[in-house]
Amino acid sequence: MKTAILYKKSEMIHDPYGSDPGRASIARIIGPEVSKTIGAGIATFDQTSVNWTVLYDEIIICLKGLFRLRLGDDVIEAEPGDVIWIPEYTPVVYEGEGAEVFYTLYPVDWTETRYKQDV
């Protein structure tokens, strides 16, 4: 029988993410070792750009700061409380100014399913 799990912010480990200038970090919280379906974590972006192609459905909730999502010539700017949905196979650029976001993605095993199909 599964039970609920509390993840304390003070215990989360943020790994550096992206490249200079600026800073980005990611704390992967829910992965395949916890859930068979969904993944989740916290990411930060401060004066940096991270290029990525989303290989899963993703929802981002801005927790603090200004989070920016570039989609080609279009830009979405999110402030605390704003929610963004990104469909799979979308090329994006994650940016922010003192931004902290919560993200969730489906499927959790995208590295095994989506990535191997596209390489």
N, C-alpha and C positions, 0 to 999 in steps of 0.2 A: 504494500500500500504506500502510495506517494504521500508526501506531506509538504506543506508550504515551507519556504525557505526565506529567511530574512537576510538581505545583503546590506551590511552597514557601509555607508559611504566612506567612513574613516578607515575601513579595511580593504577597500578596492585598490587594486594595483593598476596604475595608468602607465602603459607602455608608449614610448615616443612613436609618432605616426607621421608619415609624409616626409617632406624635406624642408630645409631652410629656404628663405628666411621665415621667421616666425616660429610658432610652435603649434603642434597638434599632438594629442594623446588619445589613447583608447583604453578603456577598461572593459574587457569582454566579461560579461556576467553570466549569461545563460548560453550554453553551448550544447553540443550533442551529448555530452556526458550527463546533462541534467534533463534535457527535453528532446524528444524525438521529432518535434515539429517546428519549434520557434526559437529564435536566438534574440539576445538583447544585450545592451551595454550602455555605457556613458562615454561620450567623446568630447574633446575640447578642441577649439580652433581659435588661434589668436594671431592675426596678421600673417596668415599662411594660406596656401592653396594646395589642395590635394585632388589630383585627377584620378578618376575611377570610373569603371563601368559597372553599374549595379547588376549583379547576376542573380538577383532575388527580389521579391517585393520588399520594400522597406518603408517604415514609418519613422519620421523624426519629429520629436517634440522639443522645441527650444525651451531650455530651463533658465538660462540667463545670458546676458549679452545680446549681440546681434549675430545671427547665423545667416549665411548667404549660400544659396545653392545656384550654381550656374548651369544652365542647360543650353549650350550653344550661345545664341545671342540673347536668350531670355534669362532673367535673374529673378529669383524668389528671395525676398528678405523676410526672415522670421524673427520675432521678438518673443520674450517669455510667454508661454502659453499657446503659441502658434504651433500648428501641426502640418507637416508636409508628408504626402504619400508619393512614393517613387515606384513606378512599375519596373519589373525585371528588364534587363538588357538596355537600361538607360545610361548613356554616357553623361557624367556629371563632374563638377568641380565643387568640392566642399570648401567653404571659406568662413571666416568669422572674425569678430572683434570682441575678444573676451567672452566667446560663446562656449556654453556647455549645453550639450543636447543628450537626450535619451533616445536611443534607437532600438527598434525591434525589426527583425527580418524573418522571412519565410521563403524557402525552407532552411532550417538550421544546418542541414548537411549540404549546403550549396557547393562547397569545395569538392565534394564527392560526386554530385549530380550535375550541376550546371557547368562548372569549370572544365571538367573532363570532356564535356560535349563540345565546348567551344575552342579547345586548344588544337 
